[in-house]
Amino acid sequence: MGSTTAAGTAIAISAAAPTTQDATGYAALTYTEIGGPDQLGTIGATTNKVEFQPLKGPKQKHKGSTDYGSLQPSLAADSTDAGQVLLQTASQPANNALYSFMITYPDNAKRYFQARVFGYPEDVGNADSIIMVKPTIEINTAIVKVAAA
């Protein structure tokens, strides 16, 4: 596979949970596309490094806890967009539910995961800019990668 641009990438949300944490479980859900994204951000897990330096001997390095990452998309604010309405509902302080997400790349490859939404701040900018919303989507499960068909 060669390189590609992000143009055409889509993000969608579902309030339902998959019955299994695999491509089949996620694909069975009904998603609502989130409109207006101009960027999604970096997706992927990182593992913390745990170090121990004994007085005698080499430094020991181990893998610690895994953080599945977060997305910080930038969206043109649209209060009538069903996906943005669901995303805003997910961001409410009293709502601690996990939501399912699907990212579809231009070649139709998919990324599935569950996450919680932490905030839904608006960015007003200046007279020559679009009002944007910039939620933080904290990923809580391993990302299920599905190759392009």
Phi, psi and omega in degrees: 000135178271180178285162180211164174273169177274353182304126181099355178291141181232152175235139181223158184229150175221139176280350181273158176255145178289149178288333176223148181274059178215178183303320181295315180298314180290319183296336181285347182281159173260125183249154173245121180294140177267118185277158170082017180284140171247350171194152179251323182106189184275136179236134178146154184274153170228148179248132179289148178263131176249126183240150174217125179249099177292157178298330180233121179113173183284160176296138178257136180233133181227162174275133178258219182288155179255134174250120183284358173093186179210155174250142175230074182292158175243122186234137171293118186302130179211100184290351178260356181281120184300322179294319178291324177298315179294320177297319178294321176299318180296335184276351184300139185306324182279351183265107181252017183286151171274136176246151178264142181233150175225125173252131179243121179278166182303331180272007180078010170294150184233153173230125180243147176191168173247147185204165170248148181257123182251091176089161182210056185290147177262143178241107185280326177068219182238187184298334182255034179225161177273141174291127185243158168241145186225074180289160172248122182251106182270115184282131185247355181230164173300145179277124179270118182259130177240123181291158176299144181288000000 
